[in-house]
Amino acid sequence: MHMSNESILVIIIVGLIAGWLAGQIAWGTGFGIIGDLLIGIVGAFLGNWLFAELRIHIGTGIIAAIISATIGALILLALISLVRGRGRVGYRRRW
Protein backbone atom coordinates (compact mmCIF):
# COMPACT_ATOMS: atom_id res chain seq x y z
CA MET A 1 0.00 0.00 0.00
CA HIS A 2 1.46 3.34 -1.06
CA MET A 3 0.43 6.53 0.68
CA SER A 4 1.32 10.02 -0.43
CA ASN A 5 2.63 12.66 1.96
CA GLU A 6 -0.69 14.49 1.78
CA SER A 7 -2.69 11.43 2.79
CA ILE A 8 -0.38 10.79 5.73
CA LEU A 9 -0.79 14.41 6.84
CA VAL A 10 -4.59 14.13 6.58
CA ILE A 11 -4.55 10.90 8.62
CA ILE A 12 -2.47 12.61 11.32
CA ILE A 13 -4.80 15.63 11.52
CA VAL A 14 -7.88 13.41 11.52
CA GLY A 15 -6.18 11.25 14.16
CA LEU A 16 -5.71 14.25 16.44
CA ILE A 17 -9.42 15.03 16.18
CA ALA A 18 -10.38 11.37 16.63
CA GLY A 19 -8.11 10.99 19.66
CA TRP A 20 -9.75 13.93 21.36
CA LEU A 21 -13.19 12.58 20.44
CA ALA A 22 -12.36 9.07 21.67
CA GLY A 23 -11.09 10.58 24.92
CA GLN A 24 -14.45 12.31 25.31
CA ILE A 25 -16.42 9.12 24.59
CA ALA A 26 -14.37 6.59 26.61
CA TRP A 27 -13.54 6.89 30.28
CA GLY A 28 -11.22 4.88 32.44
CA THR A 29 -8.25 5.01 30.08
CA GLY A 30 -6.08 7.44 32.06
CA PHE A 31 -3.86 8.60 29.20
CA GLY A 32 -4.51 12.34 29.41
CA ILE A 33 -4.85 14.73 26.50
CA ILE A 34 -1.43 14.01 24.92
CA GLY A 35 -1.89 10.26 25.25
CA ASP A 36 -5.38 10.46 23.76
CA LEU A 37 -4.05 12.44 20.82
CA LEU A 38 -1.31 9.86 20.21
CA ILE A 39 -3.88 7.07 20.53
CA GLY A 40 -6.00 8.94 17.99
CA ILE A 41 -3.18 9.12 15.46
CA VAL A 42 -2.42 5.41 15.81
CA GLY A 43 -6.17 4.72 15.81
CA ALA A 44 -6.55 6.65 12.56
CA PHE A 45 -4.01 4.38 10.90
CA LEU A 46 -5.70 1.34 12.50
CA GLY A 47 -9.18 2.44 11.41
CA ASN A 48 -7.99 3.24 7.90
CA TRP A 49 -6.34 -0.17 7.59
CA LEU A 50 -9.17 -2.10 9.27
CA PHE A 51 -11.95 -0.58 7.19
CA ALA A 52 -9.98 -1.23 3.99
CA GLU A 53 -9.31 -4.86 4.98
CA LEU A 54 -12.94 -5.49 5.88
CA ARG A 55 -14.04 -3.68 2.72
CA ILE A 56 -16.30 -1.37 4.70
CA HIS A 57 -16.93 1.96 3.02
CA ILE A 58 -18.72 4.53 5.15
CA GLY A 59 -18.40 7.39 2.70
CA THR A 60 -15.94 9.94 1.50
CA GLY A 61 -14.74 13.17 2.96
CA ILE A 62 -13.40 14.39 6.24
CA ILE A 63 -16.42 13.35 8.34
CA ALA A 64 -16.15 9.72 7.20
CA ALA A 65 -12.42 9.82 7.93
CA ILE A 66 -13.05 11.18 11.43
CA ILE A 67 -15.66 8.48 12.09
CA SER A 68 -13.38 5.63 10.97
CA ALA A 69 -10.44 7.09 12.91
CA THR A 70 -12.56 7.46 16.04
CA ILE A 71 -13.69 3.84 15.75
CA GLY A 72 -10.06 2.80 15.31
CA ALA A 73 -9.04 4.84 18.37
CA LEU A 74 -11.84 3.33 20.47
CA ILE A 75 -10.78 -0.18 19.41
CA LEU A 76 -7.18 0.65 20.29
CA LEU A 77 -8.23 2.06 23.69
CA ALA A 78 -10.21 -1.11 24.40
CA LEU A 79 -7.25 -3.32 23.44
CA ILE A 80 -4.84 -1.28 25.58
CA SER A 81 -7.26 -1.46 28.49
CA LEU A 82 -7.46 -5.24 28.18
CA VAL A 83 -3.67 -5.58 28.01
CA ARG A 84 -3.17 -3.29 31.01
CA GLY A 85 -5.56 -5.49 32.98
CA ARG A 86 -7.99 -2.77 33.92
CA GLY A 87 -11.00 -4.68 32.71
CA ARG A 88 -13.01 -2.81 30.16
CA VAL A 89 -13.37 0.68 28.84
CA GLY A 90 -16.59 2.43 29.77
CA TYR A 91 -18.44 4.94 27.68
CA ARG A 92 -20.04 8.17 28.79
CA ARG A 93 -23.68 8.75 28.16
CA ARG A 94 -24.47 12.31 27.24
CA TRP A 95 -28.05 11.96 26.12
N, C-alpha and C positions, 0 to 999 in steps of 0.2 A: 504494500500500500504506500503510495507516494502522496505526501502532503506538501503543499506550497507554504511559503513563509506566511502568507496572508491567512491561510486557513488555520495555521498553528496559533497565530496572534488572536484570531477570532475565538478559537477554543479556549485560550487563556482568559480572555476578557469575559466570555460567557461562564467560564469556570469560577471566576471571582464572584459573579452575580449568583451563580448556583450554590456556591459554598456559603454565602451569606444567607440565602434562602433556605438551604438545608439546615443551617444552624438555627434558623427561626422556627422551622417545622419540628425538628428532633430535639429532644432534651435528654440529658443524662450522658452526653458525650464528653464534656469537660475539656474541650480543645481550645476554647477561647476564639477570639475573632481571627487571629492570624492562622491558627490551626484549621478553623473552618474554611478559610479562604484557600489554604493549601489542599484541603480535602476536596474542595469544589473544583480546583484545577485538575486534580487527579481523577475526580469523579466525572469531569467533562470528557476526558479521554476515555474513561471506562464506559460511560454512557454512549459515546460516539461509536466505540468499537462494538459494544454489546448490541445496540440497535441494528448496526450493519450486519452482524453475524446472525442475528435472529430474523433478519429481513423485515424489521418493523419500521414502517415509515409513518411518522406522525405529522408530517408536513414540511414546509420549507420556511425559511426565514429565521429571524433571531428568536422569536417566541418559541418555536419548535426546538431550537437549539438549547434554549434555557430550560425547557421542560425535560429534554433528554439528559442534559447535564445535571439537573437537580435530582432526577431519578438515579443517575449513576452515583452522585454524591451520597444520597440516602442509602443506597446499597452498600457503598464503601463504608459509611458510618456504622451500618448494622454489622458488617463483617469485622470491622475493627473492634466493635463492642463485644462480639462473640469471642474474638481472640484474646482480648484483655480480660475476659472472664467476668464482666460486669452484668451478665445476663442479656437483657434485650434493650433496644433503644425505644424509648417512648415517644409519642407524638402529641404535640399540643393541640388542643381543640380551641378554636377561636370563633366558632359559630354559636 
